Amino acid sequence: MVRGLDFAIGRGECFGLLGPNGAGKTTTLRCCLGLTDPNAGAITLVGERVPKSAREARVRVGVVPQMDNLDPDFTVVENLRIYGRYFRVPDAMLHERIPRLLEFAGLSSKGTSSIRTLSGGMKRRLTLARALINDPELLILDEPTTGLDPQARHLIWDGLRQLLTQGKTILLTTHFMDEAERLCSRLAVIDHGRMIASDTPRALIAAHVEPEVIEVYGDEARAWADTRGRLLAERLELAGETAFCYARDAAPLLADLAKQTSVRYLHRPANLEDLFIKLTGRELRD
């Protein structure tokens, strides 16, 4: 269930929906696409009212679902061709467009390969290429790199950045903080179906999190946190054997830690993960 979400995406930007499992990200996308009818409110997708004109809107949109739904009975090229015909793309245009999309996805040598022979990263890149077969104005991506190794994730990020330079508009959901920070010009944090913050990544961090973070870990980290950390940090959180110390000025914390021999520590600037944890909590979500 989602309640009271309100956002607009400008042409040529990447807007991210960030939230834990079950926050309402996928439900929001389904409402935007007219696949789930909202009980109230108004949705406009590429200038069309949804759900009333959802079919007309979806012709101008490319979608990468959370789970790959490629047809295993066809080859790579056949999957692209069949999907293009679904959008009534002329065969002559498909003949020209498919090689470019295979090159974009790094799959030029895999055109005649069966879907069953592709790795997870290849399938994900093919799903992205398939979403571009109708030359969409807007790309909607539901957790596009979930389950991929770092190399595959970076390949997809590079492709998405390339699309942004070409003027494409992207709406994506993710629970990867580095993905949101690398790709999104603006994002909204949602939890339990509600939007709890929205702005640029840097502005959100500055507004909600102390600028300096020290992670203290080791066998004595909790003891140090209870005796010294809580006195010196503006905010301190414990997670397992790690103490997260947040401060506007980390100098007193660093001076104290330099005297310690039984703990180790990492000093870094605040990031989106710190923001995410502060706004949504550290508890595990199913």
Helices and strands as residue ranges (DSSP letters): E 14-18, H 25-32, E 43-45, E 48-50, H 54-58, E 61-64, H 76-86, H 91-104, G 108-110, G 115-117, H 120-131, E 138-142, H 150-165, E 169-174, H 177-183, E 186-191, E 194-199, H 201-208, E 212-217, H 221-224, I 225-229, H 230-232, E 235-239, E 242-247, H 251-257, E 264-269, H 272-280
